[in-house]
């Protein structure tokens, strides 16, 4: 039985948050109806995140103009240096191409030093193994602190553990339904790999009212109903329960949260007051894992109508 000091705290939770910024450059997520937030909304989100103690931003060259919008905010004359650390993602390719992409991302972000750089797709990385040299060089020169890959399948993480000993950052999907990486997370952490998890809400699917699920997702209705019931019985918002399940999972260093408005961010930050209730439900939530990957991998979903 863990002691009180070993139990995660509200501060532990806030320290594990990373603000995802795909929404700043793209209309993103199954529940998105408003499109990209305007500049004032982006500024309000970033200011609120900073004030709350969130210190890491997650972006990508492929997220529309997200990098440029972040760079404009981070580079404002009134901004304190190093307001946030930044992780971005690039396409794997020939080493020279990766070097060029990295320079372009740093220019858009206005950052000479990045906390992390990930390759966006494992398959492209395997096709261009020399691409890793460019990231190794960037880390060796101090322009990047951590390097790695964004992954989709557990076998990719298993390959990294066996074949790429100097990887020190990965991002993987992890949520109540998608627990495929669960057993690997502590092993990655023990090997010195910092693990960031994404998709705590499964692009908003887990927050839907069961009666409003599109036909494709109806087989998940019973489990989504169960999530709503568990959260209600524990006296906590469902967003908090889902976010804490991902953020405080063994082996996780960060959970990436994407928000459209300051109100969304406040809802996520409010999870800090429900740490104990969520941890008490972890064993029950572990039983809700979905094995059919078509339901838990968004790229396998049918197009939105």
Secondary structure, DSSP 8 states (H G I E B T S, - for coil): ---GGGS--HHHHHHTEEEE-HHHHS--STT--S-S--HHHHHHHHHHHHHHT--EEE--TTSTTHHHHHHHHHT-TTS-TTSSEEEEEE----HHHHHHHHHHHHHHHT-S-EEEEEES-HHHHHHTTTHHHHHHHHHHHTSEEEEEEE-SSHHHHHHHHHH-TT--EEEEE--SS--TTHHHHHHHHHTT-EEEEE-TTTTTGGGS-GGG--GGGGGGHHHHHHHHHHHHHHTS-HHHHHHHHHHTSTT--EEEEE-SSHHHHHHHHGGGGGHHHHHHTHHHHHTT----HHHH-GGGS----
